[in-house]
Each structure stands twice: as structure tokens, then as C-alpha cells.
Amino acid sequence: MTATHVGARGTVATDRETLLAPLPTELPPVERLAAIPSGFVAGASTCGIKASGRPDLAVIATTAGPAAAAGVFTRNAFAAAPVRLSQAHLAATSAPGGGGFGRARGIVSTSGCANAATGPLGDADQLIVARALASALGAPVEEVLCLSTGIIGSRLPVDRVVEGIAALVPTALSSDDAGLEAAAEALRTTDSRPKIATTSVALPDPDGQAVRSVRVTGIAKGVGMIHPGMATMLSVALTDAAVDPATLHELLRRATVRTWNQLTVDGDTSTNDTVLVLASGAVDTTEVVRGTGPARTLGAAIEAVARDLARQQAADGEGASTLMTCQVSGAGDPAEARAVARAVVASSLVKAAVHGRDPNWGRIAGAAGNARLADAAVLEAAGLSADKAERRGGRPVLVDPERLAIAIAGHPVFDGAAGGPLDHDRAAARAAMGGPEVLIRIDLRLGTGTGEAFGCDLTEAYVRENSEYTT
């Protein structure tokens, strides 16, 4: 049903059914399977970092030489030793990449110790771990990338980690899906379950005469200390497509801006945020070149996997009972839509209202009205020129209360063009918020920009868990 409303700035038409519905997507479908792409092996073990005795060491490696590699990382001033070492290794294998892309033979992840704020000794520990994997793979140390997660300020038990790598590589690594699933399990700290997603897309062969199916599969962890700046806690995506490192980095940055950068659990960025993508080129396709149709296809696949992993992380947020999704349409451009969506899911008041099943649209409106654009680095990663990103970074988003409309869990609750608050069945709206996901839909009615963000409700369990995290 279409209704026409008149506001101070003129006549604005809206389709109420459109406002209630989720935004459409052109991304390929995703399955939550650990389908390892060709050209990789993976595995995990227990080496004694976690007091619980759960798996805490994971290794992913290539089977035929170095893969194209790209990464995005935390910009926290306390960036952990594995973050700095991975950036240095990417820079060493591709000087023009500036630490964002290069080549890699393997990734080693340790869980239970962040190796952050550990000074020069922590840096030395991380280099020992990287050298151990490089030796086991017969690769230069610069072709090893590192991930760590856990308690900040604690030292890695290096001897145990080195012994674990020697036992795991190469004989216990597997090209079967079970190996990657084990790696996903070993990433976890406070996650209640591993995060896995995969999709397949068709790319042309080198002659352009046929198409080949290539796979993109990702694993991730992180359900607390989540409010990323261009990355998430820990994530690794693998593909068997052929793509050069610079193009892979561009595709990753664009996907991250729209997915992991739109994920928030508690508003705190991490010292260890790292997203890595490796491309083995094991499937015989034409090399993906930036700005082409195949690049858009591969980029959509990477984004689809990233989006699903981010949604899994939000749904599993520490203490959470409800996945919050905010989708915004009608913004001046996608960057403004994303800013409004992220402001809403990041609001502690909105999070508390969702937990209490309270359709309190005033908190949503207030959060939207406070929205500011991402900083210049994120805007540039999204595709804006450096000059434009610098001019717009951090500026307030244009929001007109006399045009904006809000729906909560399928119930229209506010329409500025119709005078503001709408009569609605509060009991029905409250009941609709009782499912595992609450969708908040906002239409700014100022343009064509769309965007979304993911978060979770704020619960008593979150406070309990984090009040005793180290004890």
C-alpha cells in the first residue's frame, strides 16, 4: 500500500510495505559450511595456551607456493605483536602494498593469549612462532602471517606453541573440510560456536570460452570487544580464484567497509583486529583484474561471506539473545546510510530496548540524529577519493526529522512526513521483537543511498561475563 505524506520540505511518497521489508541484496547465496577451497590445507590442535584444554592452535597453508594475500587490521594504538608482524611481512613481500597486501604461504593463529601490550618481548615471541611455521613449511619467514586472540598483556607460551606447530605441520594438515572446521574451532575464545561461511561463483577460464566455479570460504571469531575500524576480531577467507594481491586488497577493503566495519557488539575496538584473504589461484581461471566483471563477481562473493560471518558474530555477541539488524534507505549516499545504521545498532539505549522487547522508537530516532560519517580512511576504502574522504570524514549525517520514517520488527512507528509518531499496536510490536532477530528499518527520504549494520542486545549476562574476564 502506498501513502503520500506532505512535510515541510514538500511532498514525499513512500511505500509502507517497502519500509517494512528487508533491503534486497544482489550478493550470492551463502552456506554455513567449512568448504575448503582448492590449494589449501588446514588443521588445529591443543598446545596448552588455554587453561580449559580446548583447541588453541590453528594453521592454514598453501599447497603449491605462495598465495596472493591481503589484510585489513586494527588501527588501535595498542596494536598487537601479530598485527604488526603480519603487516611487516606483507610489506616485505610486496613493497607497494604498504603492509596491506603481498604473498603468503601460511597463517598461524593462537587463541587464549592476545600477545598485545607485551613490548619487545612479545614481538620476539611472535617472530619465533612465525619462524617455526616457516621452517615447517620450508618457506621464508616473510611468507607467514599471524593471528592471536585472548587476554591482553599476557605472554605466549612460545615453547608449547613451537612444539604444537612441529606436531601439526605438515603431516596433520588436511585438504578436507574437516581441517578448516577444526581451524575455525581453534580460533574461539568466548564464542559459543565457530563461525563459517562459503559461496561459489563462476569466473571465465583463461581463453574466455568457458566458466569455472571458484569458491570463497571464511572462518571468523569474535563476540566481544567488537566495534571495528575496517576489520573484525579474527577472520580468514580463502579462495581458489586467480587474482593479484593489489586487486584482492581492494576487493577486501570494499567488502569490509560494508560488512565487518558495520558490526558492533559493545563499542570497543580491539588490539588484535585482523582480516586476511588468501587466493591460491588453484582453479584455472583468467586472472581477476580490477574494474572488470570478474572482479565485481569475486568481490561480491567475498562480501557475501564477510556479511554472513559478521551476522553470525553479532548474533553470538557476549551475553546476547537477539541479533539486531538496522537497514537504512533514502540516504544521500551509501556512506551516510551506513553511518546511520551503525549509530543505531551501537546505541546502548537501543540495545537495552531490544533486550527488553520495548519498541521505543525515540531511542532509534535519537541515535540516527547523532550519526556521523566514518573517518577518512574508511571512506577512502569505500571508494571515495582521498580529497573527498578527508573533507567528509567524521562529519554529521544529514537527517531531516520531517522526512524520516522508522519501522521496528515490521511495525511502522514513526513518520516525520505524516506528523511524527504513528498509532501502532505496541503489544503486537513487542511480540514481534521476541524472535532471534529484530529488524529496524529507517527511510531517510533524502536520496537513494542504502546501508546496513549488525549488532546485538545488551544483557545482564554481558556485564557478568566481562566483569570477571581475567579472574
C-alpha positions in Angstrom: 0.0 0.0 0.0 1.4 3.4 -1.0 0.7 6.5 1.1 1.6 10.1 0.2 2.7 12.4 3.0 3.4 16.1 3.0 6.2 17.5 5.1 7.8 20.9 5.5 10.1 20.3 2.6 7.4 19.2 0.2 5.6 16.0 -0.8 7.3 12.7 -0.1 5.9 9.4 -1.3 6.7 6.2 0.5 5.6 2.6 0.1 4.9 1.3 3.6 5.5 -2.3 2.6 8.9 -1.3 1.2 9.8 0.2 4.6 8.8 -2.9 6.4 10.8 -5.3 4.2 14.5 -6.0 4.4 16.6 -4.3 1.8 17.2 -6.5 -1.3 20.6 -8.0 -1.9 22.4 -9.0 -5.1 25.1 -11.0 -3.2 25.4 -14.7 -4.0 23.9 -17.1 -1.5 26.0 -18.4 1.3 26.1 -21.7 3.1 27.4 -22.2 6.6 29.9 -24.9 5.7 33.6 -25.3 6.0 34.2 -26.0 2.3 37.9 -25.5 1.9 38.9 -24.1 -1.5 41.5 -25.9 -3.7 45.1 -25.1 -3.0 44.9 -25.0 0.8 45.3 -27.3 3.8 44.3 -26.6 7.4 44.3 -28.1 10.8 44.3 -27.4 14.5 45.5 -28.8 17.8 45.8 -28.1 21.6 49.1 -26.8 22.7 48.3 -25.5 26.2 47.6 -21.8 25.8 44.0 -22.1 27.1 43.6 -23.4 30.6 40.4 -25.1 29.5 42.4 -27.5 27.4 40.3 -26.6 24.3 42.0 -26.3 20.9 44.1 -23.2 20.7 46.5 -23.5 17.7 45.4 -23.3 14.1 47.4 -23.4 10.9 46.3 -22.7 7.3 48.8 -23.3 4.5 49.0 -23.3 0.7 49.9 -26.5 -1.2 51.7 -25.0 -4.2 53.8 -22.0 -3.3 52.7 -18.6 -2.0 49.2 -17.3 -2.5 48.1 -13.7 -3.1 47.4 -12.2 0.3 45.6 -9.1 1.6 44.7 -7.9 5.0 43.0 -5.2 7.0 43.9 -4.5 10.5 43.1 -2.7 13.7 44.2 0.9 14.0 44.3 0.8 17.8 47.4 2.4 19.2 48.0 -0.8 21.2 48.0 -3.0 18.0 49.2 -6.4 19.0 52.5 -8.0 18.0 50.9 -10.4 15.5 49.2 -7.4 13.8 52.5 -5.5 13.4 54.4 -8.6 12.2 51.8 -9.5 9.6 51.8 -6.0 8.3 55.6 -6.1 8.1 55.6 -9.4 6.3 53.0 -8.3 3.7 55.1 -5.2 3.1 58.2 -7.3 2.7 56.6 -9.5 0.0 55.0 -6.5 -1.9 56.7 -3.2 -1.1 53.9 -1.1 -2.9 51.3 -2.8 -0.7 52.3 -0.7 2.3 51.5 -3.7 4.6 48.1 -4.3 3.1 48.9 -6.9 0.5 51.6 -9.3 -0.6 52.2 -13.1 -0.7 51.9 -15.8 1.9 52.5 -19.5 2.4 50.8 -19.9 5.7 48.8 -18.4 8.6 49.3 -19.4 12.3 46.7 -18.5 14.9 47.0 -18.8 18.6 44.0 -18.4 20.9 43.9 -17.6 24.6 46.7 -15.0 24.6 46.4 -11.8 22.6 50.2 -11.0 22.7 49.2 -7.3 22.9 50.8 -4.7 25.1 53.7 -7.1 25.7 56.5 -4.9 24.4 59.7 -6.1 22.7 59.5 -9.5 24.4 56.1 -10.0 22.8 57.4 -9.0 19.4 60.3 -11.5 19.8 57.8 -14.2 20.9 55.7 -13.7 17.8 58.7 -13.8 15.4 59.7 -17.1 17.0 56.2 -18.5 16.2 56.4 -17.3 12.7 59.8 -18.8 12.1 58.6 -22.1 13.5 55.8 -22.3 10.9 58.1 -21.0 8.1 60.6 -23.7 8.9 57.9 -26.4 8.9 56.6 -25.2 5.6 60.0 -24.7 4.0 59.1 -21.0 3.3 60.7 -17.7 4.0 59.5 -16.2 7.3 58.1 -13.2 5.5 55.5 -15.5 3.9 54.0 -16.3 7.3 51.1 -14.2 8.7 50.0 -14.3 12.3 46.8 -14.1 14.4 46.3 -14.1 18.1 43.4 -13.5 20.4 42.8 -13.7 24.2 43.9 -11.7 27.3 45.8 -8.5 26.7 49.2 -8.3 28.4 49.9 -12.0 28.7 52.9 -13.7 27.1 52.6 -16.6 24.7 54.0 -19.9 25.9 56.3 -20.0 23.0 57.9 -23.4 23.6 54.5 -25.0 23.7 53.4 -23.2 20.5 56.5 -24.2 18.6 56.1 -27.8 19.7 52.4 -27.7 18.6 53.4 -26.4 15.2 56.0 -29.1 14.7 53.4 -31.8 15.6 50.8 -30.2 13.3 52.8 -29.3 10.2 52.9 -30.8 7.7 51.5 -34.3 8.5 48.4 -33.3 10.4 47.2 -30.6 8.0 44.3 -31.7 5.7 42.8 -30.6 2.4 39.5 -31.9 3.7 36.8 -29.6 5.0 37.3 -31.1 8.5 40.7 -29.4 8.7 39.3 -25.9 8.1 36.4 -26.6 10.5 39.0 -27.6 13.1 40.8 -24.3 12.5 37.6 -22.4 13.0 37.0 -24.2 16.3 40.5 -23.3 17.5 40.0 -19.6 16.8 37.3 -19.3 19.5 37.7 -17.7 22.9 34.3 -16.6 24.3 32.4 -17.5 21.1 29.8 -20.1 21.8 30.3 -21.7 18.4 32.6 -21.4 15.4 31.7 -19.0 12.5 31.9 -20.5 9.0 30.6 -19.4 5.6 31.1 -20.3 2.0 29.9 -19.5 -1.5 30.8 -20.3 -5.1 30.7 -18.1 -8.2 31.6 -18.6 -11.9 34.6 -16.9 -13.5 35.8 -17.3 -17.1 38.7 -19.6 -18.0 41.9 -18.1 -19.4 40.5 -18.4 -23.0 37.2 -16.9 -22.1 35.4 -19.8 -23.7 34.0 -21.5 -20.5 33.4 -20.7 -16.9 34.8 -22.3 -13.9 33.4 -22.5 -10.4 35.6 -20.8 -7.8 35.0 -20.9 -4.0 35.3 -18.4 -1.3 35.1 -19.7 2.3 35.7 -17.8 5.5 36.1 -18.5 9.2 35.9 -15.9 12.0 35.8 -15.4 15.7 35.0 -12.5 17.9 31.9 -11.8 20.0 33.2 -9.2 22.5 35.4 -6.1 22.2 33.8 -5.6 18.8 33.4 -2.2 17.2 35.8 -2.5 14.3 37.6 0.2 12.3 37.9 -1.6 8.9 38.3 -5.1 10.4 36.8 -7.6 12.9 38.4 -9.6 15.7 39.9 -12.5 13.7 38.9 -13.7 10.2 40.5 -15.7 7.4 38.9 -16.0 4.0 40.3 -18.4 1.3 39.6 -18.5 -2.4 40.9 -20.6 -5.2 40.4 -17.8 -7.7 43.4 -16.3 -9.5 43.8 -12.6 -8.5 46.8 -10.3 -8.0 47.4 -9.1 -4.4 46.6 -5.4 -5.1 43.2 -6.3 -6.6 42.5 -8.7 -3.8 43.2 -6.0 -1.3 40.9 -3.5 -3.0 38.1 -6.1 -3.0 38.6 -6.9 0.7 38.6 -3.3 1.7 35.4 -2.6 -0.1 33.7 -5.7 1.4 35.0 -4.9 4.9 33.6 -1.4 4.8 30.1 -2.7 4.1 30.2 -5.7 6.5 32.7 -6.0 9.4 33.0 -2.3 9.7 29.2 -2.3 10.3 29.4 -4.8 13.1 29.3 -3.7 16.7 28.8 -5.6 20.0 30.0 -3.3 22.7 31.6 -0.3 21.2 35.2 -1.2 22.0 37.7 -1.7 19.2 40.3 -4.5 19.7 44.1 -4.5 19.8 44.1 -7.6 17.5 41.6 -7.0 14.8 42.7 -8.8 11.6 41.0 -9.9 8.4 43.1 -11.9 6.0 42.2 -13.2 2.5 44.4 -15.6 0.6 43.9 -16.5 -3.1 45.6 -19.7 -4.3 44.8 -19.5 -8.0 44.3 -23.3 -8.0 41.3 -23.1 -10.3 42.2 -22.4 -13.9 40.5 -19.1 -14.5 41.6 -15.9 -16.1 43.4 -13.6 -13.5 40.9 -11.2 -11.9 41.8 -7.7 -12.9 40.4 -4.6 -11.0 37.5 -2.8 -12.5 36.3 -5.8 -14.6 33.2 -8.0 -14.4 35.1 -10.9 -12.9 36.5 -8.5 -10.2 32.9 -7.5 -9.3 31.9 -11.1 -9.2 34.7 -12.1 -6.9 34.2 -9.0 -4.8 30.5 -9.9 -4.3 31.5 -13.4 -3.2 34.0 -12.0 -0.6 31.4 -9.6 0.6 28.7 -12.3 0.9 31.0 -14.4 3.1 32.0 -11.4 5.1 28.4 -10.3 5.6 27.3 -13.7 6.8 30.3 -14.1 9.2 29.6 -10.6 10.6 25.9 -11.5 11.2 27.0 -14.7 13.0 29.3 -12.8 15.2 26.6 -10.2 16.1 24.1 -13.0 16.9 26.7 -14.7 19.1 27.7 -11.5 20.9 28.7 -12.0 24.5 25.6 -12.5 26.6 23.3 -11.7 23.6 19.9 -13.1 23.0 18.9 -11.2 19.9 20.6 -10.2 16.6 19.9 -6.6 15.7 19.9 -5.5 12.1 19.4 -1.9 11.1 18.8 -1.2 7.4 18.7 2.3 6.1 17.3 3.6 2.8 16.8 7.0 1.3 20.2 8.4 2.4 22.2 11.0 0.5 24.7 8.2 -0.4 25.7 4.7 0.9 28.3 6.2 3.3 25.6 8.2 5.1 23.2 5.2 5.2 25.9 3.0 6.8 26.7 5.7 9.3 23.0 6.0 10.5 22.7 2.2 10.6 25.9 1.8 12.7 24.8 4.6 15.1 21.6 2.8 15.8 23.0 -0.7 16.5 25.8 0.9 18.5 23.5 2.7 20.9 23.4 1.2 24.3 19.9 2.6 24.8 18.7 0.9 21.6 20.4 -2.3 22.6 18.7 -2.2 26.0 15.3 -1.6 24.4 15.7 -4.5 22.1 16.7 -6.7 25.0 13.5 -5.6 26.9 11.4 -6.0 23.7 10.5 -2.3 24.0 9.5 -0.7 20.7 11.0 2.6 21.8 11.4 4.5 18.5 12.6 7.6 20.3 15.9 5.9 21.1 16.3 4.9 17.5 15.5 8.4 16.2 17.9 9.9 18.7 20.7 7.6 17.6 20.0 8.3 14.0 20.2 12.1 14.6 23.6 11.7 16.2 25.1 9.8 13.3 28.4 10.9 11.9 30.2 9.6 8.8 33.1 7.2 9.2 36.6 8.6 9.3 38.5 9.4 6.1 40.4 6.1 5.9 37.1 4.1 5.9 35.5 6.4 3.4 38.5 6.1 1.1 38.4 2.3 1.4 34.7 2.5 0.3 35.8 4.2 -2.9 35.8 7.9 -2.3 38.8 9.9 -3.5 41.3 10.9 -0.8 40.4 14.5 -1.0 36.6 13.9 -0.7 37.1 11.4 2.1 39.2 13.9 4.0 36.6 16.6 3.6 33.7 14.4 4.7 35.3 12.1 7.3 33.6 12.4 10.7 31.0 15.0 9.6 27.4 14.8 10.8 25.0 12.9 8.5 22.1 14.9 7.1 18.9 13.7 8.8 15.6 15.5 8.4 13.1 14.6 11.2 10.2 15.8 8.9 11.0 13.1 6.4 12.5 10.2 8.3 10.4 7.1 8.9 11.0 4.2 11.2 9.6 0.6 11.5 10.5 -1.9 14.2 10.1 -5.6 13.6 7.7 -4.9 10.8 5.6 -2.3 12.6 5.7 1.4 11.4 6.2 3.6 14.5 7.3 7.0 13.2 6.8 9.0 10.1 8.1 12.6 10.1 6.2 13.4 6.9 2.9 12.4 8.5 3.5 14.4 11.6 5.7 12.1 13.6 4.6 9.3 15.9 2.3 6.7 14.4 -0.6 4.9 16.1 0.5 1.3 16.3 -0.2 -1.8 18.4 2.5 -1.7 21.0 1.7 -5.2 22.2 1.9 -6.6 18.7 5.2 -4.8 18.1 6.6 -6.0 21.4 5.6 -9.6 20.5 7.2 -9.2 17.0 10.5 -8.3 18.7 10.6 -11.7 20.5 12.3 -13.6 17.7 16.0 -14.3 17.3 16.5 -11.2 15.1 14.9 -7.7 15.3 15.0 -5.7 12.1 15.0 -1.9 12.4 14.1 -0.2 9.1 14.8 3.5 8.6 14.0 5.6 5.5 15.6 9.0 5.4 13.8 10.1 2.2 16.7 12.2 1.1 18.3 10.2 -1.7 19.0 6.7 -2.9 21.8 5.6 -0.6 21.3 2.3 1.3 23.3 0.6 4.0 23.0 -1.8 7.0 24.7 -2.6 10.3 24.6 -5.5 12.7 24.7 -5.7 16.5 23.1 -7.4 19.4 21.1 -6.6 22.5 22.8 -5.6 25.8 22.1 -8.0 28.5 22.9 -8.7 32.2 25.0 -11.7 31.0 27.3 -9.4 29.1 28.1 -7.5 32.3 28.6 -10.6 34.3 31.0 -12.2 31.7 33.1 -9.1 31.3 33.3 -8.2 35.0 35.3 -11.4 35.7 37.1 -11.9 32.3 40.6 -12.3 33.7 39.7 -13.9 37.0 
